[in-house]
């Protein structure tokens, strides 16, 4: 695996399925391995949950909380090979108006 294999997801501004551009079209991703995320809070106590599912049900594989005010940013890199989502990744955002995942 080379660093050039890493791609950026489509930006989410609200909860939804993780998507990437495939042949120029936004497409739901899965299976996918998330290596890094970047997010921005829209208010204090921002929260990100990423489910191994097509909706906010099923197992939560990532759960992060951050921020004490609006416009605070989060950049988080997962150790080793990242987090593998066998199905699809559904991102549930609370008090968060910007989310991008870097994936392989």
C-alpha atoms as a printed R data frame, in Angstrom:
    type eleno elety resid chain resno       x      y       z
1   ATOM     1    CA   UNK     A     1   0.000  0.000   0.000
2   ATOM     2    CA   UNK     A     2   1.384  3.370  -0.969
3   ATOM     3    CA   UNK     A     3   0.416  6.771   0.366
4   ATOM     4    CA   UNK     A     4  -0.888  7.638  -3.108
5   ATOM     5    CA   UNK     A     5  -3.621  5.000  -2.598
6   ATOM     6    CA   UNK     A     6  -5.310  7.254  -0.017
7   ATOM     7    CA   UNK     A     7  -8.310  9.236  -1.261
8   ATOM     8    CA   UNK     A     8 -10.476 11.962   0.294
9   ATOM     9    CA   UNK     A     9 -14.185 11.371   0.757
10  ATOM    10    CA   UNK     A    10 -16.913 13.719  -0.368
11  ATOM    11    CA   UNK     A    11 -17.374 16.385   2.335
12  ATOM    12    CA   UNK     A    12 -20.331 15.769   4.629
13  ATOM    13    CA   UNK     A    13 -22.120 18.747   6.179
14  ATOM    14    CA   UNK     A    14 -24.733 16.570   7.895
15  ATOM    15    CA   UNK     A    15 -25.141 12.892   8.740
16  ATOM    16    CA   UNK     A    16 -25.021 10.432   5.848
17  ATOM    17    CA   UNK     A    17 -23.239  7.615   4.084
18  ATOM    18    CA   UNK     A    18 -19.555  8.048   3.407
19  ATOM    19    CA   UNK     A    19 -19.082  8.709  -0.306
20  ATOM    20    CA   UNK     A    20 -16.129  9.022  -2.636
21  ATOM    21    CA   UNK     A    21 -15.772 10.113  -6.242
22  ATOM    22    CA   UNK     A    22 -15.609  7.124  -8.565
23  ATOM    23    CA   UNK     A    23 -15.371  7.930 -12.275
24  ATOM    24    CA   UNK     A    24 -16.430 11.503 -11.413
25  ATOM    25    CA   UNK     A    25 -19.637 10.557  -9.579
26  ATOM    26    CA   UNK     A    26 -20.244 10.586  -5.808
27  ATOM    27    CA   UNK     A    27 -20.716  6.932  -4.826
28  ATOM    28    CA   UNK     A    28 -21.383  5.214  -1.487
29  ATOM    29    CA   UNK     A    29 -18.200  3.555  -0.239
30  ATOM    30    CA   UNK     A    30 -17.917  0.051   1.135
31  ATOM    31    CA   UNK     A    31 -16.064 -1.932   2.092
32  ATOM    32    CA   UNK     A    32 -13.659  0.845   3.067
33  ATOM    33    CA   UNK     A    33 -10.758  1.469   5.457
34  ATOM    34    CA   UNK     A    34 -10.680  4.925   7.075
35  ATOM    35    CA   UNK     A    35  -7.167  6.120   7.917
36  ATOM    36    CA   UNK     A    36  -7.735  9.741   8.950
37  ATOM    37    CA   UNK     A    37 -10.596 12.160   9.514
38  ATOM    38    CA   UNK     A    38 -10.931 15.929   9.599
39  ATOM    39    CA   UNK     A    39 -13.942 17.712  11.055
40  ATOM    40    CA   UNK     A    40 -15.130 21.117  12.248
41  ATOM    41    CA   UNK     A    41 -17.518 21.802  15.119
42  ATOM    42    CA   UNK     A    42 -20.602 23.957  14.584
43  ATOM    43    CA   UNK     A    43 -21.083 24.249  18.372
44  ATOM    44    CA   UNK     A    44 -19.579 22.934  21.605
45  ATOM    45    CA   UNK     A    45 -19.527 19.184  22.265
46  ATOM    46    CA   UNK     A    46 -19.305 18.011  18.660
47  ATOM    47    CA   UNK     A    47 -19.699 14.274  18.235
48  ATOM    48    CA   UNK     A    48 -18.901 11.849  15.412
49  ATOM    49    CA   UNK     A    49 -20.151  8.266  15.303
50  ATOM    50    CA   UNK     A    50 -19.292  6.053  12.351
51  ATOM    51    CA   UNK     A    51 -21.368  2.917  11.970
52  ATOM    52    CA   UNK     A    52 -20.530 -0.207   9.992
53  ATOM    53    CA   UNK     A    53 -23.923  0.062   8.290
54  ATOM    54    CA   UNK     A    54 -25.990  2.032   5.769
55  ATOM    55    CA   UNK     A    55 -27.793  3.991   8.520
56  ATOM    56    CA   UNK     A    56 -27.370  4.937  12.190
57  ATOM    57    CA   UNK     A    57 -27.888  1.340  13.305
58  ATOM    58    CA   UNK     A    58 -25.538 -1.553  13.828
59  ATOM    59    CA   UNK     A    59 -22.073 -1.518  15.343
60  ATOM    60    CA   UNK     A    60 -20.350  1.804  16.017
61  ATOM    61    CA   UNK     A    61 -16.684  1.404  15.060
62  ATOM    62    CA   UNK     A    62 -15.631  5.028  15.683
63  ATOM    63    CA   UNK     A    63 -16.970  7.415  18.336
64  ATOM    64    CA   UNK     A    64 -15.233 10.765  18.881
65  ATOM    65    CA   UNK     A    65 -16.177 13.891  20.824
66  ATOM    66    CA   UNK     A    66 -14.413 17.241  20.549
67  ATOM    67    CA   UNK     A    67 -14.699 21.000  20.783
68  ATOM    68    CA   UNK     A    68 -15.712 23.585  23.336
69  ATOM    69    CA   UNK     A    69 -17.034 26.097  20.767
70  ATOM    70    CA   UNK     A    70 -18.011 26.489  17.115
71  ATOM    71    CA   UNK     A    71 -15.312 26.380  14.428
72  ATOM    72    CA   UNK     A    72 -12.893 24.201  16.408
73  ATOM    73    CA   UNK     A    73 -11.269 21.580  14.215
74  ATOM    74    CA   UNK     A    74 -10.348 17.942  14.682
75  ATOM    75    CA   UNK     A    75  -7.767 15.988  12.728
76  ATOM    76    CA   UNK     A    76  -7.476 12.380  13.858
77  ATOM    77    CA   UNK     A    77  -5.243  9.664  12.414
78  ATOM    78    CA   UNK     A    78  -5.960  6.022  13.229
79  ATOM    79    CA   UNK     A    79  -2.972  3.854  14.115
80  ATOM    80    CA   UNK     A    80  -1.579  1.136  11.866
81  ATOM    81    CA   UNK     A    81  -3.960  0.279   9.038
82  ATOM    82    CA   UNK     A    82  -6.918  2.423  10.094
83  ATOM    83    CA   UNK     A    83 -10.467  1.220  10.773
84  ATOM    84    CA   UNK     A    84 -12.043 -1.299   8.387
85  ATOM    85    CA   UNK     A    85 -15.751 -1.051   7.547
86  ATOM    86    CA   UNK     A    86 -16.826 -4.357   6.031
87  ATOM    87    CA   UNK     A    87 -20.203 -3.092   4.807
88  ATOM    88    CA   UNK     A    88 -20.534  0.672   4.367
89  ATOM    89    CA   UNK     A    89 -19.706  3.584   6.634
90  ATOM    90    CA   UNK     A    90 -22.552  5.750   7.911
91  ATOM    91    CA   UNK     A    91 -21.395  8.977   9.582
92  ATOM    92    CA   UNK     A    92 -23.627 10.427  12.313
93  ATOM    93    CA   UNK     A    93 -22.702 14.066  13.032
94  ATOM    94    CA   UNK     A    94 -23.824 16.120  16.030
95  ATOM    95    CA   UNK     A    95 -22.783 19.796  16.286
96  ATOM    96    CA   UNK     A    96 -20.427 19.191  13.377
97  ATOM    97    CA   UNK     A    97 -20.794 20.921   9.995
98  ATOM    98    CA   UNK     A    98 -17.743 19.608   8.134
99  ATOM    99    CA   UNK     A    99 -16.434 16.035   7.876
100 ATOM   100    CA   UNK     A   100 -13.937 14.476   5.474
101 ATOM   101    CA   UNK     A   101 -12.441 10.993   5.744
102 ATOM   102    CA   UNK     A   102  -9.242  9.834   4.074
103 ATOM   103    CA   UNK     A   103  -9.596  6.219   3.038
104 ATOM   104    CA   UNK     A   104  -8.231  3.299   1.065
